[in-house]
Amino acid sequence: MRINLIVIYLLFFLFSISCSDNRKYYIKNNRELNNKSKNIEKSKENCQKDNFQGSFEKYVREKIVEWVLEKEKTPKIKTVLVKDKKFNVDCSNFVRAAYYNATDNDLFEEATRLGIYEKIKKDDMFSRSNFGALLLYVLFKLKYKIVDKPSIGDIIFFDRTYDKNKNNTLKDDVLTHVGIVVSIDDDGTIEFIHAGTSKGIEKSFLNLNYKDSFVVNGKTVNSYIQRVYSWHRKSETAASLVRGFGSIF
């Protein structure tokens, strides 16, 4: 009888711990959802304050584009201050800053809260990718959208822009760079703004309809964004390096 009572107490104790752990997890997830909800509501309030005539999606997209075009005017700055945060000017932090300015949501912090940082550290791609680009790509893959056809304000994900793992080949380097779409011409030429620690903030072009050409009928349709090495002197077009586009809508 005494043994039975001990077993019952033990089972009750384990059940209590299990319920407590589930409750903590539930609260954590609710906080994450509430944080996202508050950010969205705040952005919508800003949209109304600005008397913007159009959809909320259009407001966010245009705000992203407006911000990156403004920053292009000062291409050599090393950091940018957005509201209460300072961001370094490299490719992924520049994208992060643009989205924080438009949505009040820090994409890196969101990815960390969702456990993506811990997930990618164990992945084989970690040593072959730009950390920030990989973090953003996995976040968009899991929570938002990776699309084939972009709209303004979307993120462009590139492979093979440089030899990340320094093994004298670009074939295995993935998610090495990111940029932001600012305009799309009728012929499919995409104008994008991107940042780097050496060249700063700059404007470039890509056209998925002309992956093998840099110039068509006198017009630049693809830019040189791939680093040149002694063992790799022929640069590929920007379009041929595109992995996909990220959209929050």
C-alpha positions in Angstrom: 0.0 0.0 0.0 2.8 2.4 1.0 4.6 1.6 -2.3 1.5 2.4 -4.3 1.1 5.8 -2.6 4.7 6.6 -3.4 4.2 5.7 -7.1 1.0 7.9 -7.1 2.9 10.9 -5.6 5.7 10.4 -8.0 3.4 10.4 -11.0 1.6 13.5 -9.7 4.9 15.3 -9.3 6.0 14.4 -12.9 2.7 15.5 -14.3 2.9 18.8 -12.5 6.4 19.5 -14.0 5.1 18.6 -17.4 2.2 21.0 -17.1 4.5 23.7 -15.9 6.9 23.3 -18.8 4.0 23.3 -21.3 2.7 26.5 -19.7 6.0 28.2 -20.0 6.2 27.2 -23.7 2.7 28.4 -24.3 3.4 31.8 -22.7 6.6 32.2 -24.7 4.8 31.5 -27.9 2.0 33.9 -27.0 4.6 36.6 -26.3 6.1 36.0 -29.7 2.8 36.3 -31.4 1.9 39.4 -29.3 5.2 41.1 -30.2 4.5 40.5 -33.9 0.9 41.7 -33.5 2.1 44.9 -31.7 4.6 45.6 -34.4 2.0 45.2 -37.2 -0.5 47.4 -35.3 2.2 50.1 -34.8 3.1 50.1 -38.5 -0.6 50.4 -39.4 -1.0 53.3 -37.0 2.0 55.0 -38.7 0.3 54.3 -42.1 -2.8 56.1 -40.9 -0.8 59.0 -39.4 1.0 59.5 -42.7 -2.4 59.7 -44.4 -1.2 57.1 -46.9 -3.6 56.5 -49.8 -3.4 52.8 -50.5 -3.0 49.4 -48.9 -0.9 48.6 -45.8 1.3 46.4 -48.0 1.9 49.2 -50.4 2.8 51.5 -47.5 5.4 49.1 -46.1 6.9 48.3 -49.5 7.2 52.0 -50.5 8.7 52.9 -47.0 11.4 50.2 -47.4 12.3 51.5 -50.9 12.2 55.2 -49.8 14.6 54.5 -47.0 17.2 52.5 -49.0 17.2 55.1 -51.8 17.8 57.8 -49.2 20.7 55.9 -47.7 22.2 55.4 -51.2 23.0 59.1 -51.2 25.6 58.6 -48.5 27.2 55.3 -49.8 30.3 55.3 -47.5 28.6 55.5 -44.1 29.6 52.6 -41.8 26.6 52.6 -39.5 22.9 53.7 -39.7 20.7 54.8 -36.7 17.1 53.7 -37.0 14.9 54.9 -34.2 16.5 53.4 -31.1 19.0 51.0 -32.8 22.3 51.3 -34.6 23.1 49.0 -37.4 26.4 48.2 -39.2 26.4 48.8 -42.9 26.9 45.3 -44.4 24.6 43.5 -46.7 22.3 41.7 -44.2 22.3 44.4 -41.5 21.4 47.0 -44.2 18.3 44.9 -45.1 17.6 44.4 -41.4 17.7 48.2 -40.8 15.4 48.9 -43.8 12.8 46.5 -42.5 13.0 47.7 -39.0 12.4 51.3 -40.1 9.3 50.2 -42.1 7.8 47.6 -39.8 9.2 48.1 -36.3 10.2 44.5 -36.4 13.9 43.4 -36.1 14.2 40.4 -38.4 17.4 39.1 -36.6 15.8 39.3 -33.2 12.7 37.5 -34.6 14.9 34.7 -36.0 16.7 34.3 -32.7 13.5 34.1 -30.7 12.3 31.4 -33.1 15.4 29.4 -32.5 16.7 29.8 -36.1 20.2 31.0 -34.9 20.8 27.8 -33.0 19.4 25.7 -35.9 21.7 27.1 -38.6 24.8 26.9 -36.5 24.6 23.2 -36.7 23.9 23.2 -40.5 26.5 22.3 -43.1 25.6 25.6 -44.9 26.8 27.7 -42.0 30.5 27.6 -43.1 29.6 28.2 -46.7 27.2 31.2 -46.2 27.1 34.7 -45.1 25.6 34.4 -41.6 23.1 37.2 -41.9 21.9 36.2 -45.3 21.4 32.6 -44.2 19.6 33.7 -41.1 17.2 35.8 -43.1 16.7 33.1 -45.7 15.7 30.5 -43.2 13.4 33.0 -41.4 11.6 33.8 -44.7 11.5 30.1 -45.7 9.9 29.1 -42.4 7.7 32.1 -41.5 7.2 34.3 -44.6 7.6 33.6 -48.3 10.4 32.8 -50.8 9.0 33.7 -54.2 10.2 33.5 -57.8 8.8 36.8 -59.0 9.6 39.9 -56.8 7.8 43.1 -55.9 9.5 46.3 -54.7 10.7 46.1 -51.2 11.4 42.3 -51.4 14.8 40.9 -50.4 17.0 39.3 -53.1 19.1 36.3 -52.0 22.3 35.6 -53.9 24.6 32.6 -54.0 28.3 32.5 -55.1 29.1 36.2 -54.8 32.4 35.4 -53.0 34.4 32.5 -51.7 33.0 32.3 -48.2 34.8 29.2 -47.0 38.1 30.1 -48.8 38.5 26.8 -50.7 39.3 28.4 -54.1 35.9 27.6 -55.7 32.6 29.4 -55.7 30.5 26.3 -56.5 29.7 25.5 -52.9 29.2 29.0 -51.6 25.5 29.7 -51.0 23.5 32.6 -49.6 26.5 34.9 -49.6 24.7 38.3 -50.3 21.4 40.1 -50.1 19.8 43.2 -51.5 16.5 45.0 -51.8 14.3 45.5 -54.9 13.6 49.2 -55.6 12.1 49.1 -59.1 11.2 46.7 -61.9 11.1 47.7 -65.6 8.7 46.4 -68.2 11.5 44.3 -69.7 12.1 42.6 -66.4 15.2 44.6 -65.3 15.3 44.8 -61.6 17.0 47.7 -59.9 18.2 46.9 -56.4 20.1 48.5 -53.6 22.7 46.5 -51.6 25.5 47.2 -49.2 28.9 45.8 -48.5 31.7 46.5 -46.0 34.2 47.5 -48.8 32.1 49.2 -51.5 29.4 50.6 -49.2 25.8 51.2 -50.4 25.3 50.9 -54.1 22.7 50.4 -56.9 22.9 47.5 -59.3 20.7 45.6 -61.8 19.6 42.1 -62.7 17.3 40.6 -65.3 16.2 37.0 -65.1 15.3 37.1 -68.8 18.9 37.7 -69.8 21.0 35.6 -67.4 23.9 35.4 -69.8 24.1 39.1 -70.8 25.3 42.2 -69.0 24.1 44.7 -71.7 21.1 44.3 -74.1 20.5 47.0 -76.8 22.7 49.4 -75.0 21.0 49.0 -71.6 22.6 47.5 -68.6 20.4 44.5 -67.5 22.9 42.8 -65.2 25.6 44.1 -63.0 28.9 42.7 -61.8 28.5 41.8 -58.1 30.6 38.6 -58.0 34.1 39.0 -56.5 36.9 38.3 -59.0 39.9 36.1 -57.9 43.1 35.0 -59.7 41.5 31.6 -60.1 38.1 33.0 -61.1 38.4 36.0 -63.4 35.2 35.7 -65.4 32.3 37.2 -63.4 28.8 35.7 -63.7 25.8 38.0 -64.1 23.9 39.1 -61.1 20.8 37.3 -62.4 22.7 34.0 -62.6 23.5 34.3 -58.9 19.9 34.7 -57.6 18.6 32.0 -55.3 15.2 33.6 -54.7 13.3 36.6 -53.3 11.9 37.0 -49.8 8.5 38.6 -49.2 6.8 39.4 -45.9 3.4 39.6 -47.6 
